Each structure stands twice: as structure tokens, then as C-alpha cells.
Amino acid sequence: MPELPEVEGVVRSLAPVARGREIRNVKVSETVVNSKAAGKEAIVKGLSVDKFSEELAGYTIEAVTRRSKYIYFHLIKNDTCRLLVSHLGMTGAWFVVNAITEIREQKFRNHIHAIFELEDGGLLVYSDIRRFGELRLLTCEQDHLPLTLMAPEPFDADAEEFFIEKTNQDKYTKKPIKEVIMDGQIISGCGNIYATEALFRMRIHPKRATGRISRERKQQLFREIVTVLDESIQAGGSSISDYRNINGEAGSMQDRLQMYGRKVCPICGSNTASIQIANRTSTYCKKCQH
Ligand SMILES: [Zn+2]
């Protein structure tokens, strides 16, 4: 699943090619249309497919930004603003092309669920193999409650203190630290990959109760998470399973991960262990992490 660095990579490559372009028309796949007709909220959330397409026509993409693991398309038509929010789910990918054939990998071509036809003839394409992604057209962030509950961006000055205060709350002190740092209301954008890495670097056991970690160690852990996220942004994100940057590019952070997806601990050489925490597989070293 794409985490903050992967989404940042998408936004950095998408923003310069999407900015300033006007949406003429939006076509949504038959799979999504049928699934919506059957009462499922597939990909297009909160609006009917017709309404979604109708509402978007004529808007210009003013900016593309990231907030946590979401992509925000800031749209404007005359003086009216809209916010198109995209979550990539497991396998969402964006492409900006002149023709669908320019999308090199067939599996992405086979799972296109929205095509934004642009006024200049270009195409902004959303592909999603497993269809866990979301497209949500809003007036502003406040229209969708989960967006307003997100922790500050981890790089913001107030994020560390926010994290410390949250982790001191009773409802979190008994929870495993791994579950807490993967919670977007405590830190934004840290999922399984980077939580696993930061805990390994800190030699903290993923199941350790949050309340049993000192304030100082929690501060160090927070800073380690920020460091790992930043390193991954510099490396273009991790290319795990079907994650791709815009236009099919892949990052290289996966080569630098020391614990996520590893069979052997790079410090002590023993086999790594796995446990389930918050429905995700956590890899760790029994000898090195306490
Ligand atoms: Zn070890």
C-alpha cells in the first residue's frame, strides 16, 4: 500500500504536468458504473457516477498537493473551487498521457477506472488493479470528516508535540506502539513499511505497550519515522507490489529497507519473526527488538 513517500512521489511528478489544464469530460469504467449500480461505493465515493462526471467538467486543475496519504487536486472554475481527493488504496496509479497506449504496462491499461479528458487533448488517467482506491469530489476538506481528523504533516513543527500528547492519552497507552504509529490520527502517512523500519532502527519491539516507552524514546522514535519517510521520499518511494509512480516509474527505497520484507536480521543474522498487529503483518527481530 502506498504510504506518504510514495504518494509524495506521485504528487511531485503529477503536479507539473497536470497544473493549469482544464477538464473537459470524465469517463468512468463500466466496472465502477455496474458496481455503483449494485449499491457498492466502488472508487467514486459520495456521488453517482453521472453527477461526478458532470460536476468536474469545465474545472481547471490549479494545483496538486499531498496531505498525509491523500492526493488533493485543487480545482477552479470561474470563482468556484472544488477539491478532488484521491486515495490510492492498494494499487491506485495516475498517468498523464496523450493516448492510453502510452501506458506501458498492460495490467494498468486493463484496470483503468477513470479517464479525465482534458481540453487540450491530453488524458489524466486513474488505474486501480484491486479497486481499493477512492475518488471523492468535495467543496473543501471539511466536507469529509476523516480528512479533518488527520494528524499534522510529520514534517510540520507541531507534529512531534502532537504525537507525544496523543500517545499519553489513556486510550493509546495500552496499545502496541506499532498500531499507534500506523494510526493517521497520531502521525500522518506512516503505514506498515515505515513503521516496521523505524521500530527496527530504534530496536523497539512492535508489540511494546505505548505507555511503557519513555517520553524521550518516543521523541527519538518520532524523529526516526520522519527520517525514514524523508529518506524514502529522496529515493522516490518503495516499489512494493503494484505501486508505481506516475507514468509507471518505480522508486528504489525497497533496496534500503532493513526489516520490512526481510527474512534475516541485518544486525544479528537470525531469522526475522512475524506477528499480526492491527490486521497487518509485522516483521521484527526477536533478538534485537525489545
Ligand atoms: Zn537481530
py3Dmol code that shows the C-alpha trace and the ligand (Angstrom):
import py3Dmol

protein = """\
ATOM      1  CA  MET A   1       0.000   0.000   0.000  1.00  0.00           C
ATOM      2  CA  PRO A   2       1.447   3.386  -0.928  1.00  0.00           C
ATOM      3  CA  GLU A   3       2.465   5.373   2.143  1.00  0.00           C
ATOM      4  CA  LEU A   4       3.444   9.023   2.469  1.00  0.00           C
ATOM      5  CA  PRO A   5       6.703   8.872   0.429  1.00  0.00           C
ATOM      6  CA  GLU A   6       5.060   7.024  -2.449  1.00  0.00           C
ATOM      7  CA  VAL A   7       2.155   9.478  -2.536  1.00  0.00           C
ATOM      8  CA  GLU A   8       4.639  12.375  -2.374  1.00  0.00           C
ATOM      9  CA  GLY A   9       6.426  10.868  -5.387  1.00  0.00           C
ATOM     10  CA  VAL A  10       3.164  10.729  -7.318  1.00  0.00           C
ATOM     11  CA  VAL A  11       2.315  14.333  -6.415  1.00  0.00           C
ATOM     12  CA  ARG A  12       5.764  15.659  -7.334  1.00  0.00           C
ATOM     13  CA  SER A  13       5.585  14.129 -10.788  1.00  0.00           C
ATOM     14  CA  LEU A  14       1.879  14.756 -11.309  1.00  0.00           C
ATOM     15  CA  ALA A  15       1.747  18.413 -10.242  1.00  0.00           C
ATOM     16  CA  PRO A  16       3.890  19.946 -13.016  1.00  0.00           C
ATOM     17  CA  VAL A  17       2.144  18.033 -15.819  1.00  0.00           C
ATOM     18  CA  ALA A  18      -1.420  18.434 -14.529  1.00  0.00           C
ATOM     19  CA  ARG A  19      -1.322  22.055 -13.341  1.00  0.00           C
ATOM     20  CA  GLY A  20      -3.225  24.588 -15.423  1.00  0.00           C
ATOM     21  CA  ARG A  21      -5.088  22.023 -17.515  1.00  0.00           C
ATOM     22  CA  GLU A  22      -8.858  22.057 -17.905  1.00  0.00           C
ATOM     23  CA  ILE A  23     -11.071  19.000 -17.552  1.00  0.00           C
ATOM     24  CA  ARG A  24     -13.474  18.649 -20.462  1.00  0.00           C
ATOM     25  CA  ASN A  25     -15.089  15.364 -19.631  1.00  0.00           C
ATOM     26  CA  VAL A  26     -14.714  12.394 -17.271  1.00  0.00           C
ATOM     27  CA  LYS A  27     -15.306   8.787 -18.278  1.00  0.00           C
ATOM     28  CA  VAL A  28     -15.729   6.184 -15.569  1.00  0.00           C
ATOM     29  CA  SER A  29     -15.259   2.448 -16.226  1.00  0.00           C
ATOM     30  CA  GLU A  30     -18.158   0.087 -16.687  1.00  0.00           C
ATOM     31  CA  THR A  31     -16.877  -1.940 -13.731  1.00  0.00           C
ATOM     32  CA  VAL A  32     -17.323   1.061 -11.446  1.00  0.00           C
ATOM     33  CA  VAL A  33     -20.680   2.002 -13.010  1.00  0.00           C
ATOM     34  CA  ASN A  34     -22.018  -1.544 -12.513  1.00  0.00           C
ATOM     35  CA  SER A  35     -20.655  -1.855  -9.032  1.00  0.00           C
ATOM     36  CA  LYS A  36     -22.191   1.509  -8.039  1.00  0.00           C
ATOM     37  CA  ALA A  37     -25.487   0.357  -9.593  1.00  0.00           C
ATOM     38  CA  ALA A  38     -25.288  -2.728  -7.358  1.00  0.00           C
ATOM     39  CA  GLY A  39     -25.021  -0.466  -4.327  1.00  0.00           C
ATOM     40  CA  LYS A  40     -21.249  -0.637  -3.742  1.00  0.00           C
ATOM     41  CA  GLU A  41     -19.201   2.538  -3.375  1.00  0.00           C
ATOM     42  CA  ALA A  42     -16.504   1.465  -5.831  1.00  0.00           C
ATOM     43  CA  ILE A  43     -13.767   4.130  -6.254  1.00  0.00           C
ATOM     44  CA  VAL A  44     -16.140   7.055  -6.894  1.00  0.00           C
ATOM     45  CA  LYS A  45     -17.336   7.927  -3.386  1.00  0.00           C
ATOM     46  CA  GLY A  46     -20.278  10.008  -2.244  1.00  0.00           C
ATOM     47  CA  LEU A  47     -21.662  10.912  -5.692  1.00  0.00           C
ATOM     48  CA  SER A  48     -23.279   8.997  -8.510  1.00  0.00           C
ATOM     49  CA  VAL A  49     -21.008   8.402 -11.481  1.00  0.00           C
ATOM     50  CA  ASP A  50     -23.086  10.766 -13.623  1.00  0.00           C
ATOM     51  CA  LYS A  51     -23.003  13.520 -11.047  1.00  0.00           C
ATOM     52  CA  PHE A  52     -19.258  13.042 -10.526  1.00  0.00           C
ATOM     53  CA  SER A  53     -18.535  13.404 -14.248  1.00  0.00           C
ATOM     54  CA  GLU A  54     -20.978  16.273 -14.699  1.00  0.00           C
ATOM     55  CA  GLU A  55     -19.625  18.265 -11.763  1.00  0.00           C
ATOM     56  CA  LEU A  56     -15.995  18.001 -12.855  1.00  0.00           C
ATOM     57  CA  ALA A  57     -16.484  19.279 -16.396  1.00  0.00           C
ATOM     58  CA  GLY A  58     -15.018  22.721 -17.005  1.00  0.00           C
ATOM     59  CA  TYR A  59     -12.794  22.812 -13.930  1.00  0.00           C
ATOM     60  CA  THR A  60      -9.114  23.684 -14.245  1.00  0.00           C
ATOM     61  CA  ILE A  61      -6.525  21.894 -12.119  1.00  0.00           C
ATOM     62  CA  GLU A  62      -4.961  24.753 -10.210  1.00  0.00           C
ATOM     63  CA  ALA A  63      -2.591  22.686  -8.059  1.00  0.00           C
ATOM     64  CA  VAL A  64      -1.888  19.122  -6.964  1.00  0.00           C
ATOM     65  CA  THR A  65      -0.744  18.649  -3.375  1.00  0.00           C
ATOM     66  CA  ARG A  66      -0.356  15.865  -0.827  1.00  0.00           C
ATOM     67  CA  ARG A  67      -1.957  15.640   2.605  1.00  0.00           C
ATOM     68  CA  SER A  68      -0.923  12.511   4.520  1.00  0.00           C
ATOM     69  CA  LYS A  69      -1.597   9.646   2.055  1.00  0.00           C
ATOM     70  CA  TYR A  70      -4.135  11.629   0.032  1.00  0.00           C
ATOM     71  CA  ILE A  71      -3.664  13.469  -3.237  1.00  0.00           C
ATOM     72  CA  TYR A  72      -5.547  16.765  -3.438  1.00  0.00           C
ATOM     73  CA  PHE A  73      -6.454  18.162  -6.844  1.00  0.00           C
ATOM     74  CA  HIS A  74      -7.364  21.812  -6.269  1.00  0.00           C
ATOM     75  CA  LEU A  75      -9.881  22.758  -8.950  1.00  0.00           C
ATOM     76  CA  ILE A  76     -11.253  26.112 -10.056  1.00  0.00           C
ATOM     77  CA  LYS A  77     -13.981  27.238 -12.456  1.00  0.00           C
ATOM     78  CA  ASN A  78     -14.657  30.972 -12.587  1.00  0.00           C
ATOM     79  CA  ASP A  79     -14.675  31.743  -8.854  1.00  0.00           C
ATOM     80  CA  THR A  80     -15.824  28.325  -7.690  1.00  0.00           C
ATOM     81  CA  CYS A  81     -13.345  25.974  -6.015  1.00  0.00           C
ATOM     82  CA  ARG A  82     -13.590  22.221  -5.673  1.00  0.00           C
ATOM     83  CA  LEU A  83     -11.313  19.644  -4.115  1.00  0.00           C
ATOM     84  CA  LEU A  84     -10.884  16.263  -5.771  1.00  0.00           C
ATOM     85  CA  VAL A  85      -9.389  13.903  -3.198  1.00  0.00           C
ATOM     86  CA  SER A  86      -7.660  10.733  -4.368  1.00  0.00           C
ATOM     87  CA  HIS A  87      -6.559   7.872  -2.137  1.00  0.00           C
ATOM     88  CA  LEU A  88      -4.551   5.213  -3.957  1.00  0.00           C
ATOM     89  CA  GLY A  89      -5.798   2.299  -1.839  1.00  0.00           C
ATOM     90  CA  MET A  90      -3.568  -0.695  -2.562  1.00  0.00           C
ATOM     91  CA  THR A  91      -2.819  -0.269  -6.242  1.00  0.00           C
ATOM     92  CA  GLY A  92      -4.068   3.101  -7.491  1.00  0.00           C
ATOM     93  CA  ALA A  93      -1.898   4.817 -10.117  1.00  0.00           C
ATOM     94  CA  TRP A  94      -2.130   8.063 -12.103  1.00  0.00           C
ATOM     95  CA  PHE A  95      -0.937   8.602 -15.639  1.00  0.00           C
ATOM     96  CA  VAL A  96      -0.830  11.725 -17.807  1.00  0.00           C
ATOM     97  CA  VAL A  97      -0.665  10.721 -21.454  1.00  0.00           C
ATOM     98  CA  ASN A  98      -1.858  11.685 -24.908  1.00  0.00           C
ATOM     99  CA  ALA A  99      -3.163   8.187 -25.651  1.00  0.00           C
ATOM    100  CA  ILE A 100      -3.917   5.121 -23.494  1.00  0.00           C
ATOM    101  CA  THR A 101      -1.351   3.109 -25.482  1.00  0.00           C
ATOM    102  CA  GLU A 102       1.364   5.246 -23.859  1.00  0.00           C
ATOM    103  CA  ILE A 103       0.701   3.419 -20.574  1.00  0.00           C
ATOM    104  CA  ARG A 104       3.412   0.793 -20.884  1.00  0.00           C
ATOM    105  CA  GLU A 105       2.287  -1.947 -18.507  1.00  0.00           C
ATOM    106  CA  GLN A 106      -0.749  -3.840 -19.678  1.00  0.00           C
ATOM    107  CA  LYS A 107      -2.060  -4.563 -16.171  1.00  0.00           C
ATOM    108  CA  PHE A 108      -2.508  -0.812 -15.633  1.00  0.00           C
ATOM    109  CA  ARG A 109      -4.164  -0.404 -19.037  1.00  0.00           C
ATOM    110  CA  ASN A 110      -6.540  -3.247 -18.164  1.00  0.00           C
ATOM    111  CA  HIS A 111      -7.737  -1.622 -14.947  1.00  0.00           C
ATOM    112  CA  ILE A 112      -8.428   1.975 -15.923  1.00  0.00           C
ATOM    113  CA  HIS A 113     -11.383   3.284 -13.915  1.00  0.00           C
ATOM    114  CA  ALA A 114     -11.436   6.997 -14.696  1.00  0.00           C
ATOM    115  CA  ILE A 115     -10.262   8.963 -17.702  1.00  0.00           C
ATOM    116  CA  PHE A 116     -10.249  12.744 -17.360  1.00  0.00           C
ATOM    117  CA  GLU A 117     -10.258  14.078 -20.918  1.00  0.00           C
ATOM    118  CA  LEU A 118      -8.510  17.409 -20.929  1.00  0.00           C
ATOM    119  CA  GLU A 119      -9.414  20.417 -23.034  1.00  0.00           C
ATOM    120  CA  ASP A 120      -6.005  20.304 -24.766  1.00  0.00           C
ATOM    121  CA  GLY A 121      -6.473  16.681 -25.884  1.00  0.00           C
ATOM    122  CA  GLY A 122      -4.400  15.112 -23.102  1.00  0.00           C
ATOM    123  CA  LEU A 123      -5.644  12.409 -20.730  1.00  0.00           C
ATOM    124  CA  LEU A 124      -5.364  12.192 -16.962  1.00  0.00           C
ATOM    125  CA  VAL A 125      -5.885   8.512 -16.209  1.00  0.00           C
ATOM    126  CA  TYR A 126      -6.626   6.684 -12.965  1.00  0.00           C
ATOM    127  CA  SER A 127      -5.901   2.963 -12.944  1.00  0.00           C
ATOM    128  CA  ASP A 128      -6.503   0.662  -9.988  1.00  0.00           C
ATOM    129  CA  ILE A 129      -5.954  -3.094 -10.214  1.00  0.00           C
ATOM    130  CA  ARG A 130      -7.572  -4.015  -6.902  1.00  0.00           C
ATOM    131  CA  ARG A 131     -10.058  -1.117  -6.740  1.00  0.00           C
ATOM    132  CA  PHE A 132      -9.485  -0.131  -3.108  1.00  0.00           C
ATOM    133  CA  GLY A 133      -8.728   3.440  -4.168  1.00  0.00           C
ATOM    134  CA  GLU A 134     -11.042   6.417  -3.732  1.00  0.00           C
ATOM    135  CA  LEU A 135     -12.007   9.473  -5.736  1.00  0.00           C
ATOM    136  CA  ARG A 136     -14.063  11.972  -3.793  1.00  0.00           C
ATOM    137  CA  LEU A 137     -15.239  15.331  -5.095  1.00  0.00           C
ATOM    138  CA  LEU A 138     -15.686  17.877  -2.302  1.00  0.00           C
ATOM    139  CA  THR A 139     -16.174  21.592  -1.884  1.00  0.00           C
ATOM    140  CA  CYS A 140     -13.448  21.642   0.763  1.00  0.00           C
ATOM    141  CA  GLU A 141     -11.610  19.391   3.257  1.00  0.00           C
ATOM    142  CA  GLN A 142     -14.248  19.982   5.956  1.00  0.00           C
ATOM    143  CA  ASP A 143     -16.819  18.133   3.841  1.00  0.00           C
ATOM    144  CA  HIS A 144     -15.255  14.799   4.734  1.00  0.00           C
ATOM    145  CA  LEU A 145     -14.739  14.197   8.441  1.00  0.00           C
ATOM    146  CA  PRO A 146     -11.735  11.789   8.269  1.00  0.00           C
ATOM    147  CA  LEU A 147      -9.722  14.474   6.475  1.00  0.00           C
ATOM    148  CA  THR A 148     -10.257  16.914   9.328  1.00  0.00           C
ATOM    149  CA  LEU A 149      -9.147  14.361  11.941  1.00  0.00           C
ATOM    150  CA  MET A 150      -5.721  13.679  10.440  1.00  0.00           C
ATOM    151  CA  ALA A 151      -2.603  14.381  12.492  1.00  0.00           C
ATOM    152  CA  PRO A 152      -0.409  17.270  11.288  1.00  0.00           C
ATOM    153  CA  GLU A 153       2.050  16.555   8.489  1.00  0.00           C
ATOM    154  CA  PRO A 154       5.029  14.767  10.118  1.00  0.00           C
ATOM    155  CA  PHE A 155       7.392  17.455   8.797  1.00  0.00           C
ATOM    156  CA  ASP A 156       5.399  20.276  10.441  1.00  0.00           C
ATOM    157  CA  ALA A 157       6.863  21.909  13.549  1.00  0.00           C
ATOM    158  CA  ASP A 158       3.906  20.972  15.772  1.00  0.00           C
ATOM    159  CA  ALA A 159       3.727  17.288  14.736  1.00  0.00           C
ATOM    160  CA  GLU A 160       6.149  15.926  17.360  1.00  0.00           C
ATOM    161  CA  GLU A 161       4.384  17.524  20.307  1.00  0.00           C
ATOM    162  CA  PHE A 162       1.023  16.441  18.874  1.00  0.00           C
ATOM    163  CA  PHE A 163       2.364  12.862  18.717  1.00  0.00           C
ATOM    164  CA  ILE A 164       3.672  12.938  22.303  1.00  0.00           C
ATOM    165  CA  GLU A 165       0.402  14.344  23.647  1.00  0.00           C
ATOM    166  CA  LYS A 166      -1.706  11.801  21.769  1.00  0.00           C
ATOM    167  CA  THR A 167       0.393   8.839  22.870  1.00  0.00           C
ATOM    168  CA  ASN A 168      -0.021   9.926  26.504  1.00  0.00           C
ATOM    169  CA  GLN A 169      -3.814   9.605  26.245  1.00  0.00           C
ATOM    170  CA  ASP A 170      -5.300   6.645  28.127  1.00  0.00           C
ATOM    171  CA  LYS A 171      -6.833   5.063  25.053  1.00  0.00           C
ATOM    172  CA  TYR A 172      -3.407   4.646  23.464  1.00  0.00           C
ATOM    173  CA  THR A 173      -1.092   3.741  26.359  1.00  0.00           C
ATOM    174  CA  LYS A 174      -2.087   0.064  26.404  1.00  0.00           C
ATOM    175  CA  LYS A 175      -1.963  -0.350  22.641  1.00  0.00           C
ATOM    176  CA  PRO A 176       1.080  -1.779  20.846  1.00  0.00           C
ATOM    177  CA  ILE A 177       3.353   1.013  19.657  1.00  0.00           C
ATOM    178  CA  LYS A 178       3.219  -0.283  16.075  1.00  0.00           C
ATOM    179  CA  GLU A 179      -0.562   0.090  15.977  1.00  0.00           C
ATOM    180  CA  VAL A 180      -0.292   3.607  17.390  1.00  0.00           C
ATOM    181  CA  ILE A 181       2.297   4.869  14.892  1.00  0.00           C
ATOM    182  CA  MET A 182       0.272   3.467  11.981  1.00  0.00           C
ATOM    183  CA  ASP A 183      -2.754   5.473  13.134  1.00  0.00           C
ATOM    184  CA  GLY A 184      -3.184   8.513  10.893  1.00  0.00           C
ATOM    185  CA  GLN A 185      -4.771  10.486  13.726  1.00  0.00           C
ATOM    186  CA  ILE A 186      -1.481  10.245  15.656  1.00  0.00           C
ATOM    187  CA  ILE A 187       1.080  10.556  12.844  1.00  0.00           C
ATOM    188  CA  SER A 188       0.168  11.256   9.227  1.00  0.00           C
ATOM    189  CA  GLY A 189       1.307   8.952   6.469  1.00  0.00           C
ATOM    190  CA  CYS A 190       3.245   6.239   8.330  1.00  0.00           C
ATOM    191  CA  GLY A 191       1.994   2.793   7.304  1.00  0.00           C
ATOM    192  CA  ASN A 192       3.342  -0.716   7.715  1.00  0.00           C
ATOM    193  CA  ILE A 193       6.585  -0.305   5.755  1.00  0.00           C
ATOM    194  CA  TYR A 194       7.926   2.763   7.534  1.00  0.00           C
ATOM    195  CA  ALA A 195       6.552   1.800  10.964  1.00  0.00           C
ATOM    196  CA  THR A 196       8.410  -1.528  10.644  1.00  0.00           C
ATOM    197  CA  GLU A 197      11.634   0.223   9.638  1.00  0.00           C
ATOM    198  CA  ALA A 198      11.539   2.945  12.282  1.00  0.00           C
ATOM    199  CA  LEU A 199      10.842   0.428  15.077  1.00  0.00           C
ATOM    200  CA  PHE A 200      13.719  -1.750  13.900  1.00  0.00           C
ATOM    201  CA  ARG A 201      16.104   1.209  13.770  1.00  0.00           C
ATOM    202  CA  MET A 202      15.045   2.111  17.311  1.00  0.00           C
ATOM    203  CA  ARG A 203      15.263  -1.579  18.416  1.00  0.00           C
ATOM    204  CA  ILE A 204      11.735  -1.315  19.794  1.00  0.00           C
ATOM    205  CA  HIS A 205       9.501  -4.404  19.744  1.00  0.00           C
ATOM    206  CA  PRO A 206       6.374  -3.665  17.673  1.00  0.00           C
ATOM    207  CA  LYS A 207       4.098  -5.034  20.401  1.00  0.00           C
ATOM    208  CA  ARG A 208       5.600  -2.957  23.204  1.00  0.00           C
ATOM    209  CA  ALA A 209       2.804  -1.093  25.020  1.00  0.00           C
ATOM    210  CA  THR A 210       2.974   2.589  24.126  1.00  0.00           C
ATOM    211  CA  GLY A 211       2.734   3.579  27.789  1.00  0.00           C
ATOM    212  CA  ARG A 212       5.909   1.605  28.519  1.00  0.00           C
ATOM    213  CA  ILE A 213       8.060   3.825  26.322  1.00  0.00           C
ATOM    214  CA  SER A 214       9.608   6.944  27.858  1.00  0.00           C
ATOM    215  CA  ARG A 215       8.897  10.408  26.520  1.00  0.00           C
ATOM    216  CA  GLU A 216      12.491  10.683  25.342  1.00  0.00           C
ATOM    217  CA  ARG A 217      12.353   7.376  23.451  1.00  0.00           C
ATOM    218  CA  LYS A 218       9.034   8.376  21.894  1.00  0.00           C
ATOM    219  CA  GLN A 219      10.623  11.624  20.707  1.00  0.00           C
ATOM    220  CA  GLN A 220      13.505   9.662  19.206  1.00  0.00           C
ATOM    221  CA  LEU A 221      11.062   7.265  17.574  1.00  0.00           C
ATOM    222  CA  PHE A 222       9.064  10.132  16.096  1.00  0.00           C
ATOM    223  CA  ARG A 223      12.262  11.653  14.656  1.00  0.00           C
ATOM    224  CA  GLU A 224      13.302   8.265  13.273  1.00  0.00           C
ATOM    225  CA  ILE A 225       9.944   7.946  11.494  1.00  0.00           C
ATOM    226  CA  VAL A 226      10.450  11.399   9.962  1.00  0.00           C
ATOM    227  CA  THR A 227      13.986  10.418   8.883  1.00  0.00           C
ATOM    228  CA  VAL A 228      12.799   7.173   7.274  1.00  0.00           C
ATOM    229  CA  LEU A 229       9.950   8.957   5.466  1.00  0.00           C
ATOM    230  CA  ASP A 230      12.348  11.625   4.236  1.00  0.00           C
ATOM    231  CA  GLU A 231      14.928   9.081   3.052  1.00  0.00           C
ATOM    232  CA  SER A 232      12.226   7.279   1.142  1.00  0.00           C
ATOM    233  CA  ILE A 233      10.977  10.495  -0.485  1.00  0.00           C
ATOM    234  CA  GLN A 234      14.555  11.143  -1.661  1.00  0.00           C
ATOM    235  CA  ALA A 235      14.711   7.578  -3.084  1.00  0.00           C
ATOM    236  CA  GLY A 236      11.405   8.029  -4.942  1.00  0.00           C
ATOM    237  CA  GLY A 237       9.474   5.768  -2.541  1.00  0.00           C
ATOM    238  CA  SER A 238       9.436   1.982  -2.255  1.00  0.00           C
ATOM    239  CA  SER A 239       8.359  -0.142  -5.191  1.00  0.00           C
ATOM    240  CA  ILE A 240       6.470  -2.875  -3.415  1.00  0.00           C
ATOM    241  CA  SER A 241       3.975  -4.994  -5.373  1.00  0.00           C
ATOM    242  CA  ASP A 242       1.996  -2.845  -7.819  1.00  0.00           C
ATOM    243  CA  TYR A 243       2.862   0.597  -6.582  1.00  0.00           C
ATOM    244  CA  ARG A 244       4.047   2.868  -9.392  1.00  0.00           C
ATOM    245  CA  ASN A 245       4.922   6.489  -9.577  1.00  0.00           C
ATOM    246  CA  ILE A 246       3.127   8.491 -12.274  1.00  0.00           C
ATOM    247  CA  ASN A 247       3.646   7.037 -15.734  1.00  0.00           C
ATOM    248  CA  GLY A 248       4.863   3.727 -14.337  1.00  0.00           C
ATOM    249  CA  GLU A 249       8.126   4.819 -12.727  1.00  0.00           C
ATOM    250  CA  ALA A 250       9.382   2.917  -9.704  1.00  0.00           C
ATOM    251  CA  GLY A 251      11.358   4.138  -6.662  1.00  0.00           C
ATOM    252  CA  SER A 252      14.336   2.413  -5.012  1.00  0.00           C
ATOM    253  CA  MET A 253      13.714   2.651  -1.256  1.00  0.00           C
ATOM    254  CA  GLN A 254      12.833  -1.070  -1.092  1.00  0.00           C
ATOM    255  CA  ASP A 255      16.553  -1.863  -1.543  1.00  0.00           C
ATOM    256  CA  ARG A 256      17.354   0.137   1.574  1.00  0.00           C
ATOM    257  CA  LEU A 257      14.717  -1.338   3.877  1.00  0.00           C
ATOM    258  CA  GLN A 258      16.445  -3.303   6.632  1.00  0.00           C
ATOM    259  CA  MET A 259      13.486  -5.134   8.177  1.00  0.00           C
ATOM    260  CA  TYR A 260      10.328  -4.808   6.051  1.00  0.00           C
ATOM    261  CA  GLY A 261      10.099  -7.893   3.836  1.00  0.00           C
ATOM    262  CA  ARG A 262      13.400  -9.322   5.177  1.00  0.00           C
ATOM    263  CA  LYS A 263      13.905 -12.965   6.168  1.00  0.00           C
ATOM    264  CA  VAL A 264      17.134 -12.369   8.091  1.00  0.00           C
ATOM    265  CA  CYS A 265      18.052  -9.607  10.546  1.00  0.00           C
ATOM    266  CA  PRO A 266      20.906  -7.497   9.116  1.00  0.00           C
ATOM    267  CA  ILE A 267      22.270  -6.842  12.642  1.00  0.00           C
ATOM    268  CA  CYS A 268      22.420 -10.292  14.283  1.00  0.00           C
ATOM    269  CA  GLY A 269      21.817 -12.655  11.369  1.00  0.00           C
ATOM    270  CA  SER A 270      18.947 -14.548  12.993  1.00  0.00           C
ATOM    271  CA  ASN A 271      15.688 -15.237  11.171  1.00  0.00           C
ATOM    272  CA  THR A 272      13.125 -12.464  11.444  1.00  0.00           C
ATOM    273  CA  ALA A 273       9.743 -13.114  13.104  1.00  0.00           C
ATOM    274  CA  SER A 274       6.203 -12.085  12.094  1.00  0.00           C
ATOM    275  CA  ILE A 275       3.153 -11.215  14.146  1.00  0.00           C
ATOM    276  CA  GLN A 276      -0.200  -9.660  13.322  1.00  0.00           C
ATOM    277  CA  ILE A 277      -0.818  -6.188  14.719  1.00  0.00           C
ATOM    278  CA  ALA A 278      -3.873  -4.184  13.657  1.00  0.00           C
ATOM    279  CA  ASN A 279      -4.504  -6.705  10.862  1.00  0.00           C
ATOM    280  CA  ARG A 280      -1.100  -6.124   9.304  1.00  0.00           C
ATOM    281  CA  THR A 281       1.886  -8.436   9.299  1.00  0.00           C
ATOM    282  CA  SER A 282       4.690  -7.035  11.408  1.00  0.00           C
ATOM    283  CA  THR A 283       8.205  -8.225  10.765  1.00  0.00           C
ATOM    284  CA  TYR A 284      10.750  -7.802  13.552  1.00  0.00           C
ATOM    285  CA  CYS A 285      13.821  -9.363  15.156  1.00  0.00           C
ATOM    286  CA  LYS A 286      13.250 -11.215  18.423  1.00  0.00           C
ATOM    287  CA  LYS A 287      16.860 -10.694  19.492  1.00  0.00           C
ATOM    288  CA  CYS A 288      17.339  -7.045  18.586  1.00  0.00           C
ATOM    289  CA  GLN A 289      13.945  -5.511  19.348  1.00  0.00           C
ATOM    290  CA  HIS A 290      12.636  -5.272  22.907  1.00  0.00           C
TER     291      HIS A 290
END
"""
ligand_1 = """\
1
ZN
Zn 18.550 -9.088 15.091
"""
view = py3Dmol.view(width=600, height=400)
view.addModel(protein, "pdb")
view.setStyle({"model": 0}, {"cartoon": {"style": "trace"}})
view.addModel(ligand_1, "xyz")
view.setStyle({"model": 1}, {"stick": {}})
view.zoomTo()
view.show()
